[in-house]
């Protein structure tokens, strides 16, 4: 049985990736420092013989060495994620997003790991001169935030490490949304939905700017798709992970929400400049690996709305639901 190490596997995307890989017949080991406190995101797989959890910091060489024992593959998700979090703790962002990634690659080589899938971001495209044109994997990267800068740096290292028995792949994820065992409400679709459904009020900055979006489960399926592909096919490659039809402006999200909550009071705060404004093509991952998303933003809004109205969450504004 293939054993896969998932760094950051207790997180918003990571906990869903764990579920996806276990369902695909892999043994999964998680290395996570639980930076956001004790969360129940990994209770479901806990009793499974194929699942193992190690609490540890990806910057700790001993913890990483221990975690890599008898591991065939790595899904590297551990990171300081998002512009606000990286801006708040820039040194930590550099240490984890760049330094720990470089160290993990060296440790992977020494341990004889055969594959690494690295979680990157479409934020690497920054602000496009013409957002009506779709960015492809071959486009020049224009990071305009520390978060994107660290991901570009790490991407380069991951791709350079491919070869001599190690196949590495970078996935540039669209902005993630949807429900997860480690729920977050500081992501655009989830946040907008929470505010409209719970308070009936929403303030939107820069409604005209574009972003692509992907459901957490589709993000997990993209990881599995890469790992299931022949190593030589995905080695040294970058794939945008998402769906070309799922590029939206914030204004489009508001219109979808207003269809569901017509009484919502939405205020737009005009911004003439936003460092991030991009639309992305996801044709390559579909063409080369046969991957296509199964969820859409409208369905995701309904999914989050139903969660909020279910009474399952005491306080969706609590700090545990954000990074």
N, C-alpha and C positions, 0 to 999 in steps of 0.2 A: 504493500500500500504506500502510495506517495505521501510523504509528510511535508506539510507546508507551514512555514513560520509566517504569522501575520503580526507585524509590528503595529502597535496602535489598534489592535483588534477589539478593544472594548469601546471604541468610539462610535460616532454616528454612522459612518460608512463601514468601519471595521467590523462591527457586530453583525451587520448584514452580510458582509463578505464571508465571515466565519460560517454563517448558516448556509450560504450558497456553496462553499467548498465542501462542507460536510455532506450536503445533499448530493454532491457530485462524486462521493466515494473517497475523498481524501481524509487523511488524518491531519488535524489542525492543532498547532501550538500557538498560543498568543503570548506575546511579550508586550506588556503595557504598564506604565507607571501610575495609571489612574490619576492623572493630573487634575481632573475635575471632580475628584472625590469618588467614593464608593458608589458604583452604579449597578443596577441589576441587569445590565445589558447582556451578560453572558450566563445567566442562570439557566436558560433553556437548554443549551448544549452541555451543561455541567456534568450530568450523569453519563454522558456517552463515552464509551471506551476510547473512541478516536479523538477525543478532545482533551487538551491540556492547557492550563493557564499558569503563566509565570509573571509575578509582579516584579517589574524591573525597568530601569531607565535605559533607553536605547543608546545613551552616551556612556554607559558603564560597560567597559570592554569585557569584564568578567561575566556580567549578566548576558551579554550578547554571545560570548563564546559558549556559555552553558546552553543558551536557547538554540544555538545552531547544531547541537549534537544530533546526529542522524537525520538532519534536515535535507530534503531534496530541492525545495523551492522556497523563495521568499516573496511575500507581498509586503512592500514597504510603504505603510500608511502613516507611521508615527511622524508627527510634525506639529509645529505651531501653525495653525491653519487660519487663513484669512487676513485681510489688510489690518483691521483694528487690533487683533491679537499681536501681530508682528510689530506694529507701530508702538504698542504699549510696552513690549519687552524685546527690543531689537537684538540685544546680545544673545538672549535665549533663542531667538529665532535663528540666528546664524549658527549657534552651537548645534541645535537639533536638526534644522532643515538642511544644512550644508555639512557641518563637521561630522555629525553622527552618520549621515549618509555615506560620506567618504570612508569612514571607519568600517561601516557595515559591509561595504563592497570588498574591502581588503579581507575582512573576516570571512566573508562568503567564499572568496577564492581559496583561502586557507582551509576551509572546512569541506571543500569539494562540492559546494552547492552548484546545481546545474542551471537554475533559472532565477531571475529576479524581475518582478514587475514593480515599477515605481509609479506612485501616484503623483502626477503633476496637475497642471491646471490650465484652462483656456485663458486665464488672466494673463498668461505670458504674452498674449497678442497685444495687450495694452489698448491704446487708442488708435484706431484705424483711420487713415485719412479719408476713406470712403466706406462707411459702414454698410452700404448697399452691396458691396462685394464680399463674398464669403471667404474667410481665411482658411487656408489649407495647411497641412503639416509642413509644407515647404516654405511658408511665409517667414520673413524675418521677424524675430521676436522683439517686442518693444516693451519690456516690463516697466511699469510706472509706479510700482509699489515695492516695498521691501519684501513682502510675501512673494511676489512674482520674481523678483531678482534672485531670491534664494532658490526658488524652484528651477529657474533657468540654469543657475550654477550647478545644482544637483543633477539636473537632466543631462548636462554635458558630461559629467563624471560617470553617470550610469551608462550612457551610450559608449563612452570610451572604454569602459570595462568589459564590453561584450567581446567574446572571443576566448580561445584556449579552454573550451569546455564550459564557459559560462555564457548563457544567452540572456541578454537584458532587453527589456521593453519599457517604454514610457507611455503612460496613458494620460493625456491632457483632458481631464474631466470638465464638463460643463458645470455650471452652478447646480449643486445638488438640492433636492427637495424631497418631501414625502415623509412618511412615518418610519421610525426606526426604534429598536429596543433602547437605544440611547438617544432619545428625542432631542432635537434642537429647534428653537424658535428664533434664532438669530440669523436665519437664512431667508432670502428675499420672499420666496413663495410662502414658506411656512409663517414668517413674521407678518406679512400682509394679511394672510388668512386669519391668523390669531387676532390681530387688531380689529379687523372688520367684524368677525364673528363675536368676539367677546365684548368689545367696547363700542362698536359701531362707528368708530373714528379711525381715520388713517391719514398720515401726512407723508407725502411722496416727494422726494427730491430728484430732479432730473428725469422726468417721466419719459423723455424722448430717447433715452439711451438704450442700446441693445445689449442683451446677454443671451447666451444659450443655456438651457436647463436640462437636467437629467434626474430621474428618480433614483433614490438610494439603491433600490433593488436592481435597476438597470445598470448602475455603476458596478455593483457586485457581479452581475452577469458579464460585464465587460472584462473584469479581472479573470473570471473563470474561462471566458472565451479565449483569452490570450494563453492561459496555462494549458488549455486543451489543444491548442494549435501545435503543429510540429515545431520544435524549437528553431529549426533553420528558417522557418517562415517568418517568425516574429523577432528573431534575434537582431538587435541593433536598430529596432524600428520605433517610431513614434506614431501613436494613433490618437486622434481626437475621439473622445468617448461621449456620444450623445446622438442626437437626431437632427438633421438639417431643418426639419419642419418645426422644431422646438426652440427656435430663436424668437424671443419676445422683447418688446419694449416694456418698461414698467407700466406705461399707459395701457398696454394690452392686458396686463395682469389685472389692473384696476377694472377694466371693462368686464373681464371674466368674473371678478368678485361682485361687481354691481349687478350682474345678471342673477346672482344667487342671493345677495343681500341688497335689494334696491334702495333701502333706507339709509345705507351707509353714507356718512359724511366724509368725503375725501377732499383734502386740501393739497393743492400742488404748489410746491416751492420751486420756482424757476431757477435752473442752473444752466448757464450758457456753456460752462466747461465742466467736463467730467473726464478724469484721466483714463477711464475705462469705457470704451464704446466699441463693441465688436460683434459681428455675426460670424458664425463658424460653419464650415462644411464638415460633415461626418460621413462622407461617401467612401472614404478610403477603408475604414474599418469594416464597413458593410461589404465592399467589393472584395477585399483581400481575406477577411476572416469570417464573412457571412453573419456578422453581428448586426442586429437591429433592435432598437428599444421596444419595450412592450407597454410602457406607460406614457401618458401625456400630462401636461400641466393642468388642463381642466379636470381630469380625473384625479390628479394629485390634490388639487384644491378641495374637491369633494371628500377625498380621503381624510385630509387634515381637518376639515370642517366636522365630519362625523366623529373624529376622535375628540375634538374640543367639546362637542355637544353630548358626548357619551357620559361624562362625569368621571371618567377614568383618571383624569389629571386634576389634582387639587388646585394647583395654581400654575397655569402655563406661562406666567410671567416670572416664575422663580428662577434663581440663578443657575440651578442645575440644568436648565434647558438652554443654556447658551455657553459659548466658549469665552 
